[in-house]
Amino acid sequence: MDLSRELIGSSAAIREVEREIQCAARTDAKVLITGESGVGKEVVARLVHANSRRAQGRLVTMNCAGVPDTLLESELFGHMRGSFTDAHRDKRGWLELAHGGTVFMDEVGEMSLRMQAILLRFLESGEIQPIGAERVGAVVDVRVIAATNRDLFNSMAVKTFREDLYYRMNVIHVAVPSLRERREDIPVLLNYFLRTHSQHHRVETPIVSDDTMTRLMGYAWPGNVRQLKNVSERLIVRSRSGVITPDQLPREISAQWVDPASTSTATTRRKPDALFERMIPGGESFWSVVYEPFMARDLTREELRVIIRRGLEHARGSYKALVQSFNLDEKDYKRFLNFLRKYDCHMPFQRFRALPVRPTSDRRVSSSL
């Protein structure tokens, strides 16, 4: 199967996703798919399955969000009659039914710690023990693909997600970019959805005016591809003239669209020194001043390194003092270090110990470890 005909878009970001899908499809290794809500994580999972040797097997999809432990455990592993209220008969779980195929577990980051431990045991052994059974019922051959919109590094730092489960699942990692990270794909996606909805509603596909496309390209798309798909159908239903004009756009887009040119200018002006000054001596938090724009791709890794380097100079190599300088709580220390290590921005502290402290108006920072 030609993956380029399945993933819509021509951006470098979507091409990278295709390469990861091809890599995952060649093996039976576990896959972790991350990305914001609405980016198409399930589409990626389906493509991995469809292009793998398990394509003839079953693909079972489960959403782990908001499901009570007992129900989720029953759905995954099955149960024996009488094991709990309303268990009137034996039931086989999805993992057993998917033998020889793939199970896609969406929103795995929402699982309780108890269910994480149960899932980890299955990933290590492949053994199925239904609720109420006294012994292992079967050993199954199932590939597990998991997905989440959570930052699991942060979840591990606050002990809401198990590190051993993370490393067990994260053999192949596919990071699906947000729509605002691949704006050049918006016209292609929009035209595809407009044609699809036009056929469904049996109307002629309208033309999108240049002004309309400018606004669509500048909008932030918090709901990502899913939101674009829904907006496309709304435009089809409301279109009367055959041309989609700006006044037909939903209110949230008309009121909040961002001019790409102005966004680019604002990003250019956001220098590391200016961000550093907002924290020291400005008193703002690292999470809002640096972390958020970095995760939104408005700040480069090199710019992040410049900020951390200057912070270490200020704190004379003490990461504990750096956390204090960046206006973080002491409990954020581990999360902060995990973030730096994840993005290769953690620097050896020794070389900063002998440096003179840069003059600032902030006198609150201790030089102690």
N, C-alpha and C positions, 0 to 999 in steps of 0.2 A: 504493500500500500504506500502511495506517495503522500508523505506527511504534509508536504507543502499544500496539498489540496484539502487538508483537514483543518489546519490552523490558519485562520484568516489574518492576513497582515504581511507586510514585507519589511518591518523594522528589524534592526540588528538584535533588539531584545527578544523578539519572537523567534528569530532564527536560532538564537542560543537555546531557547526552550525546546525547539525541534531537535537540536543536537542532543540535549539531555534525554529526550523521549526515545530517540534512536538508541542511545546507550542503554537505557533502562530496558528497552524491549528485547535486547540481545541476551539478557540474563534473567534469572529468577530472583535476583537480589531484592530486598525490601526497598521501598521507595517512600520518601517523605516529600510531600508537595506543600509548599508554603506560599502565602500571598494573601492579599486583602480579600474581603468578601466580595464576590461578584467577578473575580478576574478570570474564572474558568478552570478552577482546580479539578473539577469532576471531568471536564473535557480532556484534560491532560491524562487523568487516570484511565479514561476509556481508550485513549490512543495508545497508551503503554500496553494495555491488555490486548487491544485489537491487533497490535503489531508483534506480539510475543508468541511463543510456541503454545501458550495457553489459550489462544484466540478461539479455539473450538470449545473450550470449557466455559463454565458459567462465570459471569461477572455479577457479584452481589454488592450492592451499595447500601451503606448504613450511615445515618447521621447520629453522632454520639452526643449532640448538644441537648441538654435538658431532659435526658432520659434517665429515670431512676435506676439505680444499680441493679436491682433485682430484674427489672424488665430488660435492661441491656444485656445482662449476663445470660438471661433466658434466650434472648434473640440470637446471641452469639453461640452459645454452647448447648442450648436445648434444656429440657427439664423432664423429670419423671413424674408420672401421675401421682398426685397427692403431696408433692413437695412444697406447695404453697397454695393459698386460696385461689380458686378458679383453675388450678392445674388438674383438669378432669381427664387428661390423657397424656401419654408420652408425646414429646415434641422434639424433633431434630432441629438443631441450631443451624444458623446460616453458614458457619464454618464447615460443618459436616456436609451440608448441601452443596457447598462450593468446591468440594474435593476435585482436584485436577484443574481448578480455575483460579479466580482472583477475588479477593474481598477488598473493597474500597471503604475505608473507615474515615468518613469526613468529620471535621471538628474534633479530632482526637484530643486536642488540648483541653476540652471541656470535661474529660473523664475524671472521676474521683480517684484519689490515690489508691483506694481499694481495687477499683476496676483496672487501674494501671498495673497493679501487681499481678492480677489474674491474667491480663493480656501478655505481660512479660513472660509469665510461666508458659503460656501457650507458644509464644514466639521461640522460646528456647527448646521446647520439646515436641511441639506439634500435637500434643495430647488433648483430647476432648473429654471432659468430665461433666456431664449434664448436672444441673441442679437436682439434688436429691439422690444422686447415684453414689454408691459406696466405692466404686472403682472407676478407673479410666474406661471410657466407652469405646474410643477409637483413636487411631493416629491418622491424621489427614495431611494431604499434600495440598496446601493452599498458599498462594502468594498474597502477602498483605501489602497494600498501598494505603498509606495514611496521609491525611491532609489537615491543615490548621491555618487559621488566620491570626493566631496568637504568636507573640515572640516567645518561643519556648526557652530561650536563654534567660529571659526575665522571669519566666515561670519557675525555672530551676533555681534561680537565685533566691526566690521567696518560698521555695520548698513546696510549690503546688504541682510540680511535674517532676517525675523521677528521671535522674540523669541516666541510669542504666537503661531505662526504656527508650529514652531519646537516642542514645548511641546504638541501640539494637535496631531501631526503625530507620535511622538516618544513614543507610548504606549508600543510597543514591539520593541526592537532594535536588529537587527541581523547584527553583524559585520563580514563580510566575509574576511578571511585572504588573504594576497597576496601569490603568489606561492612560493616566497623565504622564507616565514614564515612556509611553510609546505613542505620542499624539499623532505621529505620521500615519498610524494605522486607523485613525478615526474615520476618514473618508471611505476607506475600503470597507470597514465594518458597517458603517452607516448605509452605504449603497447595497450591501448584501442584505441587511435587515429590511430595508425598504422594499427590495424586490421580493423577499420572502413574505412579508406582511401584505404586499400588494396582491400577490397570488392568492393568499389565504382569504383576503376580503374581496377578491375579484374586482379590483380597480386598477387603473393604469398607474404605473410607477411614476411618482412626481419627480420634478427636478429640484435640486437644492440650490438656492441662490448663493452667490458669493458671500454676501453679508451674513447669511444664516450659517454658512460653513465656518466663517471666521469666529462667530460666537461659539459654535460647537467645539471648535478646535481650542478655544481659550478657556472653556469651562473645566473645572477641576475633576468632575466625574467621581464623586465619592462612592457611588455604587458601581463604578467600573463598567465592564462590558454588559453586565446584567441590566444596569440602568440605561445604557445606550440602546439596548434591545427594546426595553419598554417604551422609551421615548420615541423610538422609530415607529412603533405600532401606533402610539398616540398621534404622531404626525400624519400617518396614513389615514387614520379615522377622521381627523379634522381637516384634511386637505380637500379643497374644493376647486382651486384654480389650476392645479397641475404644477404649481410652483410653490415650494415651501419658503416662506418669507420669515424674517425675524419675529414679526408680531405673532406668528403661530407657535413659537417656541414656548415650552412650559415656563411658568413664572420663575422657578428656581434657577433656570438658566439665564433668562433675560435679565434678572436682577443681580446676578452674581458672576456673570462671565468675566474672565480675566484675559486681557489683551496679551497674547504671547510675547509681543515686543516689550511691553512694560514689565512682564514677569522676568524676561531675560535681563533687562536693565537692573531690576531690583536685585537679582541674583548676583550680578557683576559687582554691585555696590556692597554686598554683604561680605566684607573682608574679615579674616580671622582676628585682626587687631580690634575691630569694632565689636565683635562678639565677645572677645576676651574682656574688653572694658565694661561690657554690660554685666559681666559676672564680678569682675574685680576692677574697680570698687563698686560697680552698680548694684550688686546684691541680688541679681536675678539667678535663677537656678540653671545648672548645666542641662537638665532634662528639657527645659523649654527653649533655651537659647541655642544650644548646639545639637542635642540629640534629635529633636523633632525635625529641624531642617536637614540634618544628615540622613535620617531615615526616609525623608521625602525627596532625596536626591538633589536638594538645593545646596548642599554643601559637599565638597569632594573629600575623599579620604586624605589627600595631601593637606587640605585646609584643616581637617580635623587634627592631623598630626602636628601642624603648626601650633594649634591652640593647646594641645596637650604638652608639647615641648615648652611652650612659654609658661604654662602652668607649673610644670616641674621645676623650671628655673626659679619661679617665684616661691615655690614650696621647698626649694633646695633638695629635691629628690624624694621627698616624703609623699607617698600616695595618700596616706591618711590626712596629711595637711592639705593635699590637693583637693580631696573630697570636701573638706571644710571650706577651702577657698572658693570652690565652685558652688557653695551654698547648698550642699546635699546633707541629708541626715547620715548619721554614723551607720545606720542599718543599710544604707545604699552602697556601702563600700564594696561588697562582693559583687553586686550587680554592675557597678561601675567598672570594676576590673574585668569581669566577664565580657562586657561590651567592648572594652579596648582590645582584649585578646581576640575576640571573634573577628574584628575588622583590622587586625594586625597593626594596632596603634599603641600597644603596650611597649614602653621603652625601659631599658635598664636604668635604674635610679642612680647608680654609682657615679656616672659622669656628671650628674647635676649637683652633687654634694659640695664640690669646691667652687662652684660658680657664685659670683656676687649676686645678690638679690636685686632685681630691677626695681627702680623706685616707682612706687604707686602711692596713692592716698590711703590704701588699706593697711592698717596696722593690727588687724585682728588675728592674722594667721600665725599660728605657732610653728616653729621650725622643728618641733619634736616629731618623732616617728609615731 
